[in-house]
C-alpha cells in the first residue's frame, strides 16, 4: 500500500557508525558520526530522541535511502521499521551522536543490530524530538525510570545545576547493570535490582515511601507503561504534582513491540486519563490560538464571558472541558491485596561530582 496523501514525512539523517562499546551485559553504546550529521542539532532537551530506521531484509533499497520516496512508491511492508532511542549525548564540536541501546538477546530489531554493527556501517534515523529538561528554578528534582529511561536520566543529571537537590530511582535487572552517573547536583541515587520481579514494582514502592522534601518538585518519570500509570496516579492524585511540573510517559509496554505499543498508546493514555482524572481533564500549559473577532456588546448587554455556564473543576479551578494533558501517563491495573515489601537488594549513594569531572558520553534507549 502506497503512502496516504498528506502523511508527514519526517526529516531523515544518515550517519556512519564510529565506534561501539558494551557498557554493561545488556547495554551497548553506539556512537554515530560522519558528514551526514553536518546539519544535525540537539541539546535543548535532555530527553531528545531519534527514530532509527531499519529496512526489511528483502527491501529493494539500501542505506542511505529516501524515506519519502519509499513511502510513496512501495507497499507498507517494505517500509523501514522505526525504533526510538534517547540521545544520550550530542557532541556538537565533533559532530558525534551517542545512543545507548538495551540488548536482551536475539529478539527484536535494534538490540541485535547494536550487538553486531561494526564501525563504518551506515544507519538512518528521523528526528530529533524531545520536550524535557530539568527546570533550574525547581526546589528539587525527582528522576524515575527503568533501563529504557536510564540514558535520559543520566543526561538530566549532567544538566542539573550545582548543588541542586535530586532524588533518583533507577530499576535494572541486577547490580551488573548499574552505571557510573556524573552530576554537579546534590543527588541521592538509588539503584533498584529487579531480579525475577515484575518491572517497575520496586520503583512504585520506592517513590511511595519517599519522604518528599518541601517546595516545588520537577519530576521525570518514564519507562514501562504499567508502572508509569501507577506513579502517575501517586504523583497527580496523592502528591498533587501539577502537570507543568511533571514529564511522564510510557516508553514501552510489556507484551508489545514498539509497533504494537505506538499503535495503541493513544487509546491507553486516554483510558488512563479518564480513570485517574475523571471528568476533570489534566491541565496543560496555555496554547495561544487566533481569536475570532466578535462584535462588542451594546451598552447594557451581558458579555459572552459573563454568560459562561461551564462547571468549575474542583481540582484546578478552571472550566471543565478546557484542559488537556501534556504527555499523559501510562498504566496497568493495580493488583488486589496489600503491597508486599521487596526483599531485593538495593544500593544508594549521593553524587556530588564537580562539573569538571563530567564525561562526554552519551545517548540512550527508549525501549
C-alpha positions as CSV (number, residue, x, y, z in Angstrom):
1,X,0.0,0.0,0.0
2,X,1.4,3.3,-1.0
3,X,1.5,6.2,1.4
4,X,-1.7,8.1,2.0
5,X,-1.8,11.7,0.7
6,X,-0.9,14.2,3.3
7,X,1.1,11.9,5.5
8,X,4.0,13.8,7.1
9,X,7.4,12.5,6.2
10,X,10.0,13.2,8.9
11,X,13.4,14.5,8.1
12,X,15.9,11.7,7.7
13,X,19.6,11.8,8.6
14,X,22.1,9.1,7.6
15,X,25.3,8.7,9.6
16,X,28.2,6.3,10.0
17,X,28.9,4.1,13.0
18,X,32.1,5.5,14.6
19,X,32.6,3.0,17.5
20,X,30.6,0.5,19.6
21,X,31.1,-0.2,23.3
22,X,29.4,-2.6,25.7
23,X,28.7,-0.6,28.9
24,X,27.1,-3.5,30.8
25,X,26.0,-7.0,29.9
26,X,22.7,-5.6,28.4
27,X,23.6,-2.0,27.4
28,X,25.5,-1.2,24.2
29,X,26.7,2.3,23.3
30,X,26.8,3.2,19.6
31,X,28.5,6.4,18.5
32,X,27.5,7.9,15.2
33,X,29.3,10.5,13.1
34,X,30.3,11.4,9.6
35,X,29.3,14.2,7.1
36,X,25.6,13.2,7.3
37,X,25.5,14.9,10.7
38,X,26.7,18.3,9.5
39,X,23.2,19.7,9.7
40,X,22.1,17.8,12.8
41,X,21.5,19.5,16.1
42,X,20.3,18.6,19.6
43,X,20.9,19.8,23.1
44,X,17.8,21.8,24.1
45,X,16.3,18.8,26.0
46,X,17.8,16.0,28.0
47,X,15.2,13.6,26.6
48,X,16.0,14.2,23.0
49,X,15.2,11.1,20.9
50,X,15.7,9.8,17.4
51,X,13.9,7.0,15.5
52,X,16.3,4.5,13.9
53,X,15.2,3.2,10.6
54,X,15.7,-0.5,9.7
55,X,14.7,-1.6,6.2
56,X,13.4,-5.2,6.0
57,X,15.8,-7.8,4.8
58,X,14.1,-8.1,1.4
59,X,13.8,-4.3,0.8
60,X,14.6,-3.3,-2.8
61,X,16.7,-0.3,-1.5
62,X,19.7,0.2,0.7
63,X,21.0,2.7,3.2
64,X,21.1,5.6,2.6
65,X,17.5,5.9,1.2
66,X,14.8,8.5,0.6
67,X,12.1,7.8,3.1
68,X,9.5,9.9,1.3
69,X,10.2,8.0,-2.0
70,X,10.0,4.7,-0.2
71,X,6.6,5.5,1.3
72,X,5.2,6.9,-2.0
73,X,6.3,4.0,-4.2
74,X,6.4,0.9,-2.1
75,X,3.8,-1.1,0.0
76,X,3.8,-0.6,3.7
77,X,5.5,-4.0,4.4
78,X,8.6,-2.6,2.5
79,X,8.8,0.5,4.7
80,X,11.7,0.6,7.3
81,X,10.8,-0.3,10.9
82,X,11.3,2.5,13.4
83,X,12.8,2.1,16.8
84,X,13.0,5.0,19.2
85,X,16.2,5.8,21.3
86,X,17.1,8.6,23.6
87,X,20.0,10.8,22.6
88,X,22.5,10.1,25.4
89,X,24.9,12.8,24.2
90,X,25.4,15.1,21.3
91,X,28.9,16.5,20.8
92,X,28.4,19.5,18.5
93,X,32.2,20.1,18.1
94,X,33.0,16.6,17.0
95,X,29.6,16.1,15.3
96,X,29.1,12.8,17.1
97,X,25.7,11.4,18.3
98,X,25.7,8.8,21.1
99,X,22.9,6.2,21.6
100,X,22.7,3.6,24.4
101,X,20.8,0.5,23.2
102,X,19.3,-2.2,25.5
103,X,20.2,-5.7,24.2
104,X,18.2,-8.6,25.5
105,X,19.4,-11.2,23.1
106,X,18.4,-12.2,19.5
107,X,14.8,-10.9,19.9
108,X,13.8,-7.6,18.4
109,X,15.5,-5.3,15.8
110,X,17.6,-2.6,17.4
111,X,19.2,-4.7,20.1
112,X,20.6,-7.4,17.8
113,X,21.7,-4.6,15.4
114,X,23.7,-2.9,18.1
115,X,25.3,-6.1,19.1
116,X,26.6,-6.9,15.6
117,X,27.1,-3.5,13.9
118,X,30.7,-2.5,13.0
119,X,32.4,0.8,12.6
120,X,32.0,2.2,9.2
121,X,28.4,0.9,8.6
122,X,25.6,3.3,7.9
123,X,22.3,3.8,9.6
124,X,19.5,6.3,9.0
125,X,17.2,7.9,11.6
126,X,14.4,10.5,11.9
127,X,14.4,13.3,14.5
128,X,15.3,14.6,16.9
129,X,12.3,15.1,19.1
130,X,12.0,15.8,22.8
131,X,10.4,18.0,25.4
132,X,12.0,17.8,28.9
133,X,14.9,19.4,30.6
134,X,15.4,19.9,34.3
135,X,14.0,23.3,35.5
136,X,16.8,25.1,37.3
137,X,14.2,27.1,39.3
138,X,12.6,23.9,40.9
139,X,13.2,23.4,44.6
140,X,14.1,19.8,44.0
141,X,14.0,17.1,41.3
142,X,12.7,13.6,41.0
143,X,14.0,11.2,38.3
144,X,12.5,7.8,38.0
145,X,12.8,5.1,35.3
146,X,13.9,1.6,34.2
147,X,16.7,0.8,31.7
148,X,14.8,2.4,28.8
149,X,14.9,5.8,30.7
150,X,18.4,5.5,32.1
151,X,20.1,7.5,29.2
152,X,17.7,10.4,29.7
153,X,18.1,10.3,33.5
154,X,21.9,10.3,33.1
155,X,21.7,13.2,30.7
156,X,19.4,15.1,33.0
157,X,21.8,14.5,36.0
158,X,24.6,16.1,34.0
159,X,22.4,19.1,33.3
160,X,21.3,19.8,36.9
161,X,22.7,22.9,38.5
162,X,25.5,22.8,41.0
163,X,24.1,21.6,44.4
164,X,20.5,21.1,43.1
165,X,18.7,18.6,45.4
166,X,17.6,15.5,43.5
167,X,16.2,12.0,44.3
168,X,16.9,9.5,41.6
169,X,15.5,5.9,41.4
170,X,16.7,3.6,38.6
171,X,15.5,0.0,38.3
172,X,17.7,-2.5,36.5
173,X,17.8,-6.3,36.3
174,X,20.8,-6.6,38.7
175,X,23.9,-5.0,40.1
176,X,25.9,-5.8,37.0
177,X,23.7,-3.3,35.1
178,X,24.5,-0.3,37.2
179,X,26.4,2.5,35.6
180,X,28.5,5.4,36.8
181,X,26.4,8.6,36.8
182,X,28.0,12.0,37.0
183,X,26.5,15.2,38.2
184,X,27.2,18.5,39.9
185,X,23.9,18.2,41.8
186,X,23.3,17.1,45.3
187,X,21.7,13.8,44.1
188,X,20.7,10.8,46.0
189,X,20.8,7.9,43.5
190,X,19.1,4.6,44.4
191,X,19.6,1.5,42.2
192,X,16.8,-1.0,42.5
193,X,17.5,-4.6,41.4
194,X,14.5,-6.2,39.8
195,X,15.7,-9.8,39.9
196,X,12.7,-12.0,39.0
197,X,10.2,-9.4,40.0
198,X,7.8,-7.5,37.7
199,X,9.3,-4.5,36.0
200,X,8.6,-1.3,37.9
201,X,7.2,-2.7,41.1
202,X,10.3,-1.7,43.1
203,X,10.1,1.9,41.6
204,X,6.5,2.3,42.7
205,X,7.3,1.2,46.2
206,X,10.4,3.5,46.4
207,X,8.5,6.6,45.3
208,X,5.5,5.8,47.5
209,X,7.9,5.5,50.5
210,X,9.9,8.6,49.7
211,X,9.6,11.5,52.2
212,X,9.0,14.3,49.8
213,X,11.1,17.4,50.5
214,X,9.3,20.7,50.8
215,X,9.0,23.0,47.9
216,X,8.2,22.6,44.2
217,X,9.3,19.3,42.6
218,X,10.1,18.9,38.9
219,X,9.6,15.2,38.1
220,X,10.7,13.0,35.2
221,X,9.0,9.5,35.2
222,X,9.4,7.2,32.2
223,X,9.7,3.5,31.3
224,X,7.3,0.6,31.1
225,X,3.7,1.8,30.8
226,X,2.3,-0.2,33.7
227,X,4.4,1.2,36.5
228,X,4.3,4.6,34.9
229,X,0.5,4.5,35.3
230,X,0.8,3.7,39.0
231,X,3.3,6.6,39.6
232,X,1.1,8.9,37.6
233,X,-1.7,8.3,40.0
234,X,0.6,8.6,43.0
235,X,2.1,11.9,41.9
236,X,-1.0,13.5,40.5
237,X,-3.7,12.4,43.0
238,X,-1.8,11.7,46.2
239,X,1.0,14.2,45.9
240,X,-0.8,16.8,43.9
241,X,2.1,17.5,41.4
242,X,0.8,19.9,38.7
243,X,1.1,18.9,35.1
244,X,3.5,21.7,34.3
245,X,6.0,20.1,36.8
246,X,5.6,16.6,35.5
247,X,7.1,14.8,32.5
248,X,5.6,11.3,32.5
249,X,5.0,8.7,29.7
250,X,5.3,5.1,28.9
251,X,8.3,4.4,26.6
252,X,7.2,0.8,26.1
253,X,4.7,-1.8,27.4
254,X,5.1,-5.4,28.4
255,X,4.0,-7.9,25.7
256,X,4.2,-5.4,22.8
257,X,7.0,-4.4,20.5
258,X,7.3,-0.7,19.5
259,X,4.9,-1.0,16.6
260,X,2.3,-2.5,18.8
261,X,2.8,0.0,21.6
262,X,2.8,3.0,19.3
263,X,-0.4,1.9,17.6
264,X,-2.3,1.6,21.0
265,X,-0.6,4.2,23.1
266,X,-3.1,7.0,22.4
267,X,-6.0,4.8,23.4
268,X,-4.1,3.6,26.5
269,X,-3.3,7.1,27.6
270,X,-6.9,8.3,27.0
271,X,-8.2,5.4,29.2
272,X,-5.7,6.2,32.0
273,X,-6.6,9.8,31.8
274,X,-10.3,9.0,32.2
275,X,-9.7,6.6,35.1
276,X,-7.4,9.0,37.0
277,X,-8.7,12.4,36.2
278,X,-12.4,11.7,35.7
279,X,-14.5,14.5,34.4
280,X,-11.7,17.0,35.2
281,X,-9.0,16.6,32.5
282,X,-5.4,17.3,33.5
283,X,-4.4,20.9,32.8
284,X,-1.9,21.9,30.1
285,X,0.1,25.0,29.6
286,X,-2.0,27.5,27.7
287,X,-1.7,27.4,23.9
288,X,-2.0,30.6,22.1
289,X,-4.6,30.5,19.4
290,X,-6.0,33.0,16.9
291,X,-9.0,34.7,18.5
292,X,-12.0,35.3,16.3
293,X,-13.2,38.9,16.4
294,X,-16.7,39.3,17.8
295,X,-18.8,42.5,17.8
296,X,-18.7,44.3,21.1
297,X,-21.9,44.0,23.2
298,X,-24.1,47.0,23.2
299,X,-24.4,49.0,26.4
300,X,-26.4,47.1,29.0
301,X,-26.0,43.7,27.3
302,X,-24.0,41.0,29.0
303,X,-20.7,40.0,27.5
304,X,-20.0,36.5,26.3
305,X,-17.6,35.9,29.2
306,X,-20.3,36.7,31.8
307,X,-22.7,34.3,30.1
308,X,-20.4,31.3,30.6
309,X,-22.1,28.4,32.3
310,X,-19.1,25.9,32.3
311,X,-18.7,23.9,35.5
312,X,-15.6,24.7,37.6
313,X,-13.1,21.9,38.2
314,X,-12.7,21.3,41.9
315,X,-9.0,20.4,41.5
316,X,-7.8,23.1,39.0
317,X,-10.4,25.8,39.5
318,X,-10.7,26.1,35.7
319,X,-13.6,25.3,33.4
320,X,-14.2,21.6,32.9
321,X,-13.6,20.7,29.2
322,X,-10.9,23.3,28.6
323,X,-7.8,21.4,29.8
324,X,-5.9,18.6,28.4
325,X,-2.8,16.7,29.5
326,X,0.8,17.2,28.2
327,X,2.3,13.7,27.6
328,X,-0.3,11.8,29.7
329,X,0.9,8.8,31.7
330,X,0.5,5.1,31.2
331,X,-0.9,2.2,33.1
332,X,-1.9,-1.2,34.2
333,X,-4.4,-2.2,36.9
334,X,-3.2,-2.4,40.4
335,X,-3.1,-5.9,41.8
336,X,-5.6,-6.5,44.7
337,X,-4.5,-7.0,48.2
338,X,-1.8,-5.4,50.3
339,X,1.5,-4.3,48.8
340,X,4.4,-6.7,49.5
341,X,7.6,-5.2,50.6
342,X,10.6,-6.1,48.4
343,X,13.5,-8.1,49.8
344,X,15.6,-7.5,46.7
345,X,18.9,-5.7,47.2
346,X,19.3,-2.0,46.5
347,X,22.1,0.4,46.6
348,X,22.0,4.1,47.3
349,X,24.6,6.8,47.3
350,X,24.9,10.6,46.9
351,X,26.6,12.1,44.0
352,X,28.4,15.4,44.2
353,X,30.7,15.2,41.2
354,X,32.3,18.5,40.1
355,X,31.4,19.8,36.7
356,X,35.0,19.4,35.6
357,X,34.7,15.6,36.0
358,X,31.7,15.2,33.8
359,X,32.1,12.8,30.9
360,X,31.2,13.5,27.3
361,X,29.5,10.2,26.8
362,X,26.1,10.0,25.5
363,X,22.8,8.7,24.3
364,X,20.2,6.2,25.3
365,X,17.4,3.8,24.6
366,X,13.7,4.4,25.0
367,X,12.5,0.8,25.0
